[in-house]
Amino acid sequence: MGNNIPYKPDLGVPGWLALLPERQPRSALQEDIEVDYCIVGAGFAGLAAARRIRQLDRNASIAILDATSAGSGPAGRNSGFMIDLPHIVASSSYAGQLESDMRDIKLNRSAIEFVGNMVREFNCPQQVFRIEGKVNAAAGKSGVRANENYARHLERMKEPCEMLNSNEMERMTGTDYYLGGLHTPGVAMIQPAMLNQQIADGLVNQCACKLFENTAVTSIHKQRERWKFVTESGSVVAGRGVLAVNGFVEKFGFYQRRLMHVNLYASMTRELTTDEISSLGGESRWGITPSNPFGSTVRRISDSGGHRIVIRNRFSYDPDLFASEVNLEKAKTDHRRSFEARFPELNRVRMEYCWSGRICASRNHVWALGKVADHLYSACCQNGLGASKGVIAGIVAAEMACDSDDDRLMPDYRQEIQPEKLIPEPFMSIGAGTYLKCREWIAGRDK
Ligand SMILES: Cc1cc2nc3c(=O)[nH]c(=O)nc-3n(C[C@H](O)[C@H](O)[C@H](O)COP(=O)(O)OP(=O)(O)OC[C@H]3O[C@@H](n4cnc5c(N)ncnc54)[C@H](O)[C@@H]3O)c2cc1C
């Protein structure tokens, strides 16, 4: 099962990681070991699974294997919005059905609280995780209408939100680009690479988990009642396993032809000078998601790496999971264009970092979550919103792996249906590629 599992790192250096002091990764696995639980993948899902297993089974031995080092995978490459509200990235509006959206909000908030607790327990610096909300920004009239509809939906759910006009948007961001915005207070803004590293190190130092970085699992085998996870220079035999590898779960032999693999792209400017900061104006820290889901996510940050702008847009459908250098170059051009449209006075500011990161989605927006074989569980397919959804998946898979009926953390989780099958190739790639391009084009000024 899952032989010759391929792995290639995401492209480009994520700015979030580059801003951090150098960290010595934990050594790669060099021997054959046995543990009670083996978790493959140290992103949001894998780390949450490790923490939850430790809570449920205090004396268990736990090994976490990741093909790359903490903070360099997608969990350290995202825009850093840990979102509490419904937010289906691939939809035409963020609003869904009232009942399921209310259930989603409870789940997302439990995930945010779970991470907040780890941040406190592991004494992480403040910049790692702050609940300070975000704004859904509208650059065009259709975005304003989308925000109004979304605000009505939130009000029906008694969720606090506040409409901002163009002046208020300018006061916050320093740009007159936006016609309006919708502020919601419950989002946690994270420094993703720092959060990923701090939690990984906390699990090792304070929860006695073994972490092996730069350790790709190349195959898995059933050995009587146990699972053997084979790597290039060692192996882990475990009573229970959790696959927290997002789209790579398909390469392990599960959910094949049911998962859509998409790469996202982001850029971060160099540090702004004092003159540039005063000519820009606005607040020193803010985060905006686009009211059209295919527009640009933009953040201003002002912590240890100085004042910078981070921008994310462009999607590519990559059924083999891997982004191409060509698409990374196209993304750089798009980021530049979107940045200059918003901040023309900063047109001399170059982008210091540009990177890609893979995400995984299903046609019916459900997780690939649950038991995939005896004593083996999947915590994958976060539909683009892995900061909260990954944590939920990790917790649920951990509870399954521990045969726990303690559902206090996620009482609102209901087992979902399977991800729907994809249509055959080449129609799937043509359809998905065209869909993404059209949606990006329709996003217009929001991109
Ligand atoms: C540019 C960008 C912006 C984004 N913005 C946001 C955002 O603002 N908010 C949000 O919620 N989400 C965002 N996302 C999505 C989010 O980052 C992902 O959904 C999330 O990282 C998924 O978490 P995960 O733990 O399931 O998987 P991942 O973070 O992908 O972790 C899986 C891990 O498995 C490891 N792995 C894979 N194969 C193997 C193997 N064979 N052996 C060992 N290890 C393996 C990988 O190295 C990886 O570290 C963004 C993504 C990108 C790229």
Ligand as a Chemical Component Dictionary entry (heavy atoms), coordinates in Angstrom:
data_LIG
# 
_chem_comp.id                   LIG 
_chem_comp.type                 NON-POLYMER 
_chem_comp.pdbx_formal_charge   0 
_chem_comp.three_letter_code    LIG 
# 
loop_
_chem_comp_atom.comp_id 
_chem_comp_atom.atom_id 
_chem_comp_atom.alt_atom_id 
_chem_comp_atom.type_symbol 
_chem_comp_atom.charge 
_chem_comp_atom.model_Cartn_x 
_chem_comp_atom.model_Cartn_y 
_chem_comp_atom.model_Cartn_z 
_chem_comp_atom.pdbx_ordinal 
LIG C1  C1  C 0 -0.307 30.960 -0.024 1  
LIG C2  C2  C 0 -1.297 30.271 0.857  2  
LIG C3  C3  C 0 -2.196 31.008 1.633  3  
LIG C4  C4  C 0 -3.093 30.350 2.475  4  
LIG N1  N1  N 0 -3.846 31.091 3.341  5  
LIG C5  C5  C 0 -4.593 30.470 4.276  6  
LIG C6  C6  C 0 -5.242 31.209 5.296  7  
LIG O1  O1  O 0 -5.077 32.419 5.427  8  
LIG N2  N2  N 0 -6.034 30.538 6.158  9  
LIG C7  C7  C 0 -6.183 29.179 6.100  10 
LIG O2  O2  O 0 -6.936 28.619 6.892  11 
LIG N3  N3  N 0 -5.544 28.457 5.171  12 
LIG C8  C8  C 0 -4.738 29.050 4.278  13 
LIG N4  N4  N 0 -4.039 28.316 3.386  14 
LIG C9  C9  C 0 -4.210 26.855 3.382  15 
LIG C10 C10 C 0 -3.501 26.166 4.563  16 
LIG O3  O3  O 0 -2.158 26.552 4.640  17 
LIG C11 C11 C 0 -3.594 24.648 4.373  18 
LIG O4  O4  O 0 -4.940 24.325 4.172  19 
LIG C12 C12 C 0 -3.048 23.939 5.612  20 
LIG O5  O5  O 0 -1.656 24.098 5.693  21 
LIG C13 C13 C 0 -3.409 22.464 5.589  22 
LIG O6  O6  O 0 -2.956 21.906 6.796  23 
LIG P1  P1  P 0 -2.593 20.372 6.883  24 
LIG O7  O7  O 0 -1.948 20.138 8.180  25 
LIG O8  O8  O 0 -3.761 19.556 6.507  26 
LIG O9  O9  O 0 -1.572 20.130 5.685  27 
LIG P2  P2  P 0 -0.133 20.753 5.423  28 
LIG O10 O10 O 0 0.050  22.018 6.108  29 
LIG O11 O11 O 0 0.056  20.646 3.957  30 
LIG O12 O12 O 0 0.805  19.679 6.148  31 
LIG C14 C14 C 0 1.008  18.396 5.603  32 
LIG C15 C15 C 0 2.426  17.996 5.921  33 
LIG O13 O13 O 0 2.600  16.659 5.438  34 
LIG C16 C16 C 0 3.944  16.542 5.016  35 
LIG N5  N5  N 0 4.064  15.410 4.101  36 
LIG C17 C17 C 0 3.513  15.237 2.878  37 
LIG N6  N6  N 0 3.890  14.053 2.353  38 
LIG C18 C18 C 0 4.691  13.458 3.263  39 
LIG C19 C19 C 0 5.393  12.222 3.319  40 
LIG N7  N7  N 0 5.382  11.353 2.309  41 
LIG N8  N8  N 0 6.127  11.924 4.437  42 
LIG C20 C20 C 0 6.190  12.814 5.482  43 
LIG N9  N9  N 0 5.538  14.006 5.469  44 
LIG C21 C21 C 0 4.796  14.316 4.391  45 
LIG C22 C22 C 0 4.238  17.886 4.330  46 
LIG O14 O14 O 0 5.624  18.153 4.320  47 
LIG C23 C23 C 0 3.461  18.863 5.199  48 
LIG O15 O15 O 0 4.279  19.512 6.158  49 
LIG C24 C24 C 0 -3.139 28.935 2.516  50 
LIG C25 C25 C 0 -2.244 28.188 1.750  51 
LIG C26 C26 C 0 -1.324 28.839 0.952  52 
LIG C27 C27 C 0 -0.355 28.009 0.169  53 
# 
loop_
_chem_comp_bond.comp_id 
_chem_comp_bond.atom_id_1 
_chem_comp_bond.atom_id_2 
_chem_comp_bond.value_order 
_chem_comp_bond.pdbx_ordinal 
LIG C1  C2  SING 1  
LIG C2  C3  SING 2  
LIG C2  C26 DOUB 3  
LIG C3  C4  DOUB 4  
LIG C4  N1  SING 5  
LIG C4  C24 SING 6  
LIG N1  C5  DOUB 7  
LIG C5  C6  SING 8  
LIG C5  C8  SING 9  
LIG C6  O1  DOUB 10 
LIG C6  N2  SING 11 
LIG N2  C7  SING 12 
LIG C7  O2  DOUB 13 
LIG C7  N3  SING 14 
LIG N3  C8  DOUB 15 
LIG C8  N4  SING 16 
LIG N4  C9  SING 17 
LIG N4  C24 SING 18 
LIG C9  C10 SING 19 
LIG C10 O3  SING 20 
LIG C10 C11 SING 21 
LIG C11 O4  SING 22 
LIG C11 C12 SING 23 
LIG C12 O5  SING 24 
LIG C12 C13 SING 25 
LIG C13 O6  SING 26 
LIG O6  P1  SING 27 
LIG P1  O7  DOUB 28 
LIG P1  O8  SING 29 
LIG P1  O9  SING 30 
LIG O9  P2  SING 31 
LIG P2  O10 DOUB 32 
LIG P2  O11 SING 33 
LIG P2  O12 SING 34 
LIG O12 C14 SING 35 
LIG C14 C15 SING 36 
LIG C15 O13 SING 37 
LIG C15 C23 SING 38 
LIG O13 C16 SING 39 
LIG C16 N5  SING 40 
LIG C16 C22 SING 41 
LIG N5  C17 SING 42 
LIG N5  C21 SING 43 
LIG C17 N6  DOUB 44 
LIG N6  C18 SING 45 
LIG C18 C19 SING 46 
LIG C18 C21 DOUB 47 
LIG C19 N7  SING 48 
LIG C19 N8  DOUB 49 
LIG N8  C20 SING 50 
LIG C20 N9  DOUB 51 
LIG N9  C21 SING 52 
LIG C22 O14 SING 53 
LIG C22 C23 SING 54 
LIG C23 O15 SING 55 
LIG C24 C25 DOUB 56 
LIG C25 C26 SING 57 
LIG C26 C27 SING 58 
# 
